[in-house]
Amino acid sequence: MPPIPDVSLTQLALIAGLAAFSAVAGGVAGYGTGALMPLILVPLVGAAPVVPIIAISAMFTNSARILAFRHKLEPRRAFVALVAALPTCVLGAWLYTLLSGRGAAIVIGSTLISTVPLRRVLKRRGHRLGQKGFAAAAAGWGILVGGTTGAGVILLSLLMAVGLEGAAVIATDAMVSVVMGVIKITVFGVAGALTPPVLLIGLVIGCVGFPSTFLARLIVERLPVHVHTAMLDAVVLIGGGMMIYGALR
């Protein structure tokens, strides 16, 4: 990994400010922290250390989401997702080295966008993703999260497809993401990517993001479920569109 340039106190303050904003946005939408932080991190520290930095900070923000929305947590759904996704996450890291990143992003983005109208149609007809279907889809997500970035939004779509709404989606997604994050950080540590500057910036973002998540809870508690669900749908659509845009750019 290339050396990280010196980061001044002013730059750390800028990072902390965006971390607070992204933690609130991510706490409401369930996704977004990992999409916003690279906008400021890449110009300051380069692209190489961004993923381990976000992996460290995400442990704080996701832990805060679990605490903030613990009364809505669906442990059974989280357990099924983890059992299905953990083995395939390891497999995905190898498989995606053989595929075209552009082609994979287009396929993933298109699939994400299609899940929103499909889920709404199935819901109107009384259909939901069953237990076996959810486990199979989570296994597929494990491959994607193991070998790509930005795949976290897929889990939101899957949880909504099994009937979870509002804060239950946020809490359950956070529980799964914490466990997956432990695996990623372990890999980064073995690979020697967790250098002191990476740890420092990751801890700054995480420490700022942790309390900001509880502000997000206050917002979520005041949102009608149908409004929050519409916001989550918008996040899925935007995330899918960004994947396709990035691939075609």
Secondary structure, 3 states (H helix, E strand, C coil): CCCCCCCCHHHHHHHHHHHHHHHHHHHHHCCCHHHHCHHHHHHHHCCCCHHHHHHHHHHHHHHHHHHHCHHHCCHHHHHHHHHHHHHHHHHHHHHCCCCCHHHHHHHHHHHHHHHHHHHHHHHHCCCCCCHHHHHHHHHHHHHHHHHCCCCHHHHHHHHHHCCCCCHHHHHHHHHHHHHHHHHHHHHHHHCCCCCHHHHHHHHHHHHHHHHHHHHHHHHHHCCCHHHHHHHHHHHHHHHHHHHHHHHHC
